[in-house]
Amino acid sequence: MPLLHIENLSVSFETASGAFLAVDSVDFDVDAGERLAIVGESGSGKSVAMLAVMGLLPPTATVTADRLEFAGRDLRGLSPRARREVIGGDVAMIFQEPMSSLNPCFTVGFQIKEALAAHTDLDRKGRQERAVELMRQVGIPEPERRLTAFPHQLSGGMSQRVMIAMATACRPKLLIADEPTTALDVTIQAQILDLLVELQKDHDMALILITHDMGVVAETAQRVVVQYAGQQVERQDVFGLFEAPHHPYTAALLDALPDRASGNRLPAISGVVPGQGDRPQGCLFNPRCRFADETCRKVVPPRQPPELGEALCHYPLHREEKAA
């Protein structure tokens, strides 16, 4: 049984001009100890889907799913109290922009120990010792002194490490990392990714990594879900995805990697992800796809079989190779 099972998850938001479908019929499983990447441009519904799992969307959001289960437990029908026992304990999330995710009014030590007080039976001394252990575990020097620091006294990289310490404080079974290297310089990005993978392996927890960086996917993930305009357009293991992408959008993302580019300019995907008022008929990617024809522009594409990456496409790439 998978640790997290999502089937036909959709999220819509009520706006002044009507309902906006931000996540459209997403399906995937995550096994214990597995590293899964969700990749796509901004606006593809990656973060919204995971916030729906966490139960952190605003009242304007409507979440529907045929199944939404964690460790065999149905998350859809949980009371707020029961959900709080799961979220923050067994399931934790590292949010984007650590400088804005940490509360500026409290020390980082208070914020780490607050999670421990909510989800463990540790006394005050035990929470202090555990907080020091966590700070040391994520590579923060002088952990006892740093626990008394306020967020504004820490660098971006240090703040991200504090967020990781908070998220892993209760030894979660599933950790969701939402763009954990955003706004960090390249050397710090590599350190944070290495730290996440190290913690994932040490604690045998599942890791969902939300990113738009295919280089990060190649270095950290075992399986990949590709999203576009709220839809899941492809799902493969990382080696198969990089070797033979089946959806044109996935192929275009990979073609933009510097080590794959030929010539003096990187290839780019023209246009932008469609929003509420400009969603095209047929395939949502068709205005930006170099393979699109009249069928793509008028008919909603079918879901291809697993051997073709479950691509949401009329004409999946490399289909002849798979058939052979």
C-alpha positions, 0 to 999 in steps of 0.5 A: 500500500502506498504511503500517499495515494492521490486519485482524481484530485482537483482544486478550484478557486472562486473568483469575481469572474467565476471558478478557476480550476487550478488543479485538474484531475491529478493522480499519483502515489508515493511509497515510503522512502521514495523521492518524487519530484513534481515539476512544471512552470509557475502556474502549473498547480504544483504547490496548490496540489500539495497544499490541498493535501496539507489542508492549508488552502483558503476557504475560497478553494474547493477540493475534490478527490476520489481518493486522498489517503495517507497511510491508509487514512482518508484525509478528506473526512478528518476533523480539524483536530484529527488533521492536526495530529497528522499534519505537522507530525507524520506529514510536514512541509517546507514552504517557499521563501523561508524569510517569509515563512518564519514568524519574525516575532519569535526566536527560531528556537521557540518556533522549533520547540512549538512543533515539538510541544504540539506533536511529542511528549517531550518536557521542556528540557527534552524539547531544548535538547531535541532543538539543539540536536536538530540545529546541529543535524542541519549543519547550523554552527553554535546551535545553542546560540542560534536558537535564541536568534530571530529570523531577521538575524539569519541569512537565507540559507540559514533560515532554510536550514531552520525550516528543514529542522522544523519540518523534520522535528517530529520525524515525519513519514512524508516531507514535502519540499516546495521549491526549497532552493528558491532565492538561494545562491548556487552553492547554498542550493547544492548544500540544501539539496544534499541535506534534504536527500541525506535526511530522507535516507537517514530517516527513511521518509518519503520526499516530494520535491516541488520544483521547476528545475530539471537539473534538480530533478535529475540529481534528487528524484527517483520518479517524476510527475510533470504538470502543466496548467493544472494537469498531470501531463506525464509520469515516469521514473527519472531515467526514463523521463530524461532518456525518452520524454513522451509529452512535448512539454516535457521534451521542451523542458529538457531541451532547455537544459544547458548541457543539452542545448546546441548553438549559442542560444538556449531553446525557449518555450514560447508563450505562457501557461494559460490562466483562467481567461485564456484556456484553449480548447483541446490540448492545453499545451497546443498554442505552445506546441510545435507538433500541434495540429487541428486535432490538438486544437479541438479535441481533449487528448487521451491519457496514454498507457504507462509505457508511454509515460501516461502522457496526456497527448494525442501524439506521444513522442518515442511511441514507435520505439516503445512499440518496437 
